Amino acid sequence: MSNATAMMRSVRSAPMFRDRTNTIATAMFGAILVYLGARFARWAVVNAVWTVPPGVGSAPCRAVAGSGACWAVISDRLRFISLGTYPLDQQWRPVVASLLFIALYAASARRSWWKPGLFVLWLAVPALAIVLLRGGWFGLSSVATEFWGGLPLTFLLSTVSFALAFPFGVALALGRRSEMPAVRTMSITYIELIRAVPLVSMIFMAAVMFPLFVPQSFTLDKLLRAHVAFVMVMSAYLAEVLRGGLQAIPKGQYEAAASIGLPYWPTTVMIVLPQAVRTTIPSIVNTFIGFFKDTSLVAVIGLFDLLGAAKAVIVDPKWVGFGVEVYLFVAAVYFTFTFSVSRYTQRLERVLSAERNH
Amino acid sequence: MLHVDMQNVNKWFGAHHVLRDVNLSVTHGERIVICGPSGSGKSTMIRCINRLEAHEKGRIVVDGTELTNDVKKIDEVRRDVGMVFQHFNLFPHLTILENCTLAPMWVKRMPRRDAEEVAMHYLNRVRIPEQANKYPGQLSGGQQQRVAIARSLCMSPKIMLFDEPTSALDPEMVKEVLDTMVSLAEEGMTMLCVTHEMGFARQVADRVIFMDAGQIVEVNEPRAFFENPQHERTKTFLGQILH
């Protein structure tokens, strides 16, 4: 009884019920939200078609089109969306590769595992994934990169690009602060040039223009060229993030290193970079999230990453017209990954700031 | 032979003339205390000795090596000259032990075990061996400053520079740092200390230097310096800090 009155009082004192205007506005927006929510629920859940029996095509879905969602397209084409055109009988390989990547991300999230060995892991896991996907070794049948697709391709693109772009980014960030004018000018030119060009056009250039400039006999795999484009762009962005970390290092640290006789490289590797990376980890993770989503741009050069595979599904005559369902599903997959990473970063920032102040 | 020899040293920060014809000769084992109002150039002067600041005119010879733009010579000098800063400047991401072993391992190429032995020796000397595996942020200011002293000593320097080593400390921690400095002085280390701890100056200094506006105004042995200052500016300054 007294509990209920206390609750009423706290509801009434909340800002959205403070006076008449606020109360009316809150009620109106509440009503709109409830109405839209109910409509969405009716479409997405109540009237939805979850599966279609084999042999009837998409007819049950067409029957409810407009009033109910057709989730059957997802269950029907889940394999294709998540794994692309990879040969059906070999699909355990991309599944294992994806699990390896997820394990890598989970391992990287552990604060106590931030040791130099983690960098080695970021190179080893993609290498292992490539061996698995490509085959031709250890009795695995060989699968050309045109058939790679779906989630493993998204993981591969973002992980390999990040692992390779990181050292380049470090070099560029250091170069930008170098006392040698030639090195500094080159670093600045590269960073500014790359950042001024949209990622999509870099991918196009790598895919379409690059072959025009090299002899016909010299062909480079399309997937590899996409990687080159990503590494080039990502390293410029990482360089800028790291530059902020370098600027945050107090002058006293350099002076202390100089006073005990440490030359440039030991000072950079042992004193400067560990502190710069530590302070910028939240921004580095943020950059990774951005590029994780941007890997979907490779769809424009005909690679079937998660989004590319999804787009291929909705032009299939059987499922044409159910794009909303497919896009919602893909968005949910991206959201699951990026939201968990961003929650993790928030927690990490608290841990790191506590560490600095202990 | 002189240990540190500065002749007609001049330096400018932009238009500001921070060192004006500074002449200073320090012999082996000599303990010098430098005092003066803030902005008088005393920190800049000792920072020129290990080339954290470059002088623009004049000559500085440290332990027989003249300081020029030659990086090799600078490194040589820095190996022999230790420095302790006002704000400690320990490396926050490394443990106390790692702070101390870094230079011996990377400059002197000492194996880790030997470097750790040396580090523990000096951490014992500054009386905090039990903190070896903690991080700087976990230590008090006084403890951090003693670690900074140990970190310098690990390179077996011939000369030690102290740049206001107790100014950033809470009053109750000043003594532990000064005690460490006194025991160093008793072992015959050549020392140049910028400090306003006049008790320390009286106790260990061979000479006290008073600087003002980039010049050395007065040099004397401590007793005479405190009891019978010659210059008006010295008298004013001493009047202000000794009340």
Chai-1 contact restraints between the chains, C-beta under 6 A:
chainA,res_idxA,chainB,res_idxB,connection_type,confidence,min_distance_angstrom,max_distance_angstrom,comment,restraint_id
A,G252,B,H87,contact,1.0,0.0,6.0,A-B,restraint_1
A,G252,B,N89,contact,1.0,0.0,6.0,A-B,restraint_2
A,E255,B,L52,contact,1.0,0.0,6.0,A-B,restraint_3
A,A256,B,N89,contact,1.0,0.0,6.0,A-B,restraint_4
A,S259,B,N50,contact,1.0,0.0,6.0,A-B,restraint_5
A,S259,B,M83,contact,1.0,0.0,6.0,A-B,restraint_6
A,I260,B,A103,contact,1.0,0.0,6.0,A-B,restraint_7
A,I260,B,M155,contact,1.0,0.0,6.0,A-B,restraint_8
A,G261,B,D75,contact,1.0,0.0,6.0,A-B,restraint_9
A,G261,B,R78,contact,1.0,0.0,6.0,A-B,restraint_10
A,G261,B,R79,contact,1.0,0.0,6.0,A-B,restraint_11
A,G261,B,A103,contact,1.0,0.0,6.0,A-B,restraint_12
A,G261,B,V107,contact,1.0,0.0,6.0,A-B,restraint_13
A,P266,B,W106,contact,1.0,0.0,6.0,A-B,restraint_14
A,I271,B,F91,contact,1.0,0.0,6.0,A-B,restraint_15
A,P274,B,H93,contact,1.0,0.0,6.0,A-B,restraint_16
A,Q275,B,H93,contact,1.0,0.0,6.0,A-B,restraint_17
A,H358,B,G137,contact,1.0,0.0,6.0,A-B,restraint_18
